Amino acid sequence: MKNRVEQLRKEMGLSQEEFARALRVSRQTVSSIENGKYNPSLELAFQIADFFQKTIEELFLWKENDQ
């Protein structure tokens, strides 16, 4: 699944480490989400959306062919 997490994090001037601390996850989790290697749980997706004050649909771009 494609996402805009890295773009929004960088726009806020946050490192992966700082963002990970804010979400209470590891930096590796943030990296994996940004690279599309890991799809966050629904709970974590809502946390990320809330952090950026966006909807989940604005952050995570799902298309059938992205599986």
Sine and cosine of phi, psi and omega as CSV:
sin_phi,cos_phi,sin_psi,cos_psi,sin_omega,cos_omega
0.00,0.00,0.76,-0.65,0.04,-1.00
-0.98,0.19,0.43,-0.90,0.02,-1.00
-0.47,-0.88,0.20,-0.98,-0.01,-1.00
-0.94,-0.34,0.30,0.95,-0.10,-0.99
-0.87,0.49,-0.76,0.65,-0.02,-1.00
-0.87,0.50,-0.71,0.70,0.00,-1.00
-0.84,0.54,-0.75,0.67,-0.04,-1.00
-0.93,0.36,-0.62,0.79,0.04,-1.00
-0.88,0.48,-0.71,0.70,-0.01,-1.00
-0.92,0.40,-0.60,0.80,0.05,-1.00
-0.87,0.49,-0.51,0.86,0.03,-1.00
-1.00,0.09,-0.09,1.00,0.02,-1.00
0.96,0.28,0.47,0.88,-0.02,-1.00
-0.98,-0.19,0.61,-0.79,0.15,-0.99
-0.98,0.18,0.24,-0.97,0.07,-1.00
-0.87,0.50,-0.63,0.78,-0.01,-1.00
-0.89,0.45,-0.72,0.70,0.01,-1.00
-0.89,0.45,-0.69,0.73,0.01,-1.00
-0.90,0.43,-0.67,0.74,0.02,-1.00
-0.87,0.48,-0.68,0.73,0.03,-1.00
-0.88,0.48,-0.66,0.75,0.00,-1.00
-0.89,0.46,-0.55,0.83,-0.01,-1.00
-1.00,-0.03,-0.15,0.99,-0.06,-1.00
0.88,0.47,0.70,0.71,0.11,-0.99
-0.76,-0.65,0.09,-1.00,0.02,-1.00
-0.99,0.16,0.35,-0.94,0.08,-1.00
-0.89,0.46,-0.56,0.83,0.02,-1.00
-0.90,0.45,-0.59,0.81,0.05,-1.00
-0.90,0.44,-0.71,0.71,0.03,-1.00
-0.87,0.50,-0.72,0.69,0.00,-1.00
-0.86,0.51,-0.71,0.71,-0.02,-1.00
-0.91,0.42,-0.61,0.79,0.06,-1.00
-0.91,0.42,-0.73,0.68,-0.02,-1.00
-0.88,0.47,-0.56,0.83,-0.02,-1.00
-1.00,0.06,-0.01,1.00,0.02,-1.00
0.96,0.26,0.24,0.97,0.00,-1.00
-1.00,0.05,-0.25,0.97,-0.04,-1.00
-0.63,-0.78,0.80,-0.60,0.10,-0.99
-1.00,-0.08,0.83,-0.55,-0.05,-1.00
-0.92,0.40,0.38,-0.93,0.12,-0.99
-0.88,0.47,0.29,-0.96,0.02,-1.00
-0.86,0.50,-0.65,0.76,0.02,-1.00
-0.87,0.49,-0.72,0.69,0.01,-1.00
-0.92,0.38,-0.61,0.79,0.04,-1.00
-0.87,0.49,-0.66,0.75,0.05,-1.00
-0.91,0.40,-0.62,0.79,0.05,-1.00
-0.87,0.49,-0.71,0.71,-0.01,-1.00
-0.90,0.44,-0.72,0.69,0.01,-1.00
-0.86,0.50,-0.69,0.73,0.02,-1.00
-0.90,0.44,-0.66,0.75,0.01,-1.00
-0.84,0.55,-0.70,0.72,-0.03,-1.00
-1.00,0.01,-0.02,1.00,-0.05,-1.00
0.82,0.57,0.74,0.67,0.02,-1.00
-0.78,-0.62,0.23,-0.97,0.14,-0.99
-1.00,0.06,0.33,-0.94,0.05,-1.00
-0.86,0.51,-0.62,0.78,0.00,-1.00
-0.90,0.44,-0.47,0.88,0.04,-1.00
-0.97,0.23,-0.38,0.92,-0.04,-1.00
-0.99,-0.10,-0.69,0.72,-0.12,-0.99
-0.94,-0.35,0.85,-0.53,-0.10,-0.99
-0.95,-0.30,0.98,-0.20,-0.06,-1.00
-0.99,-0.15,0.72,-0.69,0.12,-0.99
-0.67,-0.74,0.57,-0.82,-0.06,-1.00
-0.81,0.59,-0.60,0.80,-0.06,-1.00
-0.97,0.22,-0.10,0.99,-0.02,-1.00
-1.00,0.06,0.07,1.00,-0.11,-0.99
-0.91,0.42,0.00,0.00,0.00,0.00
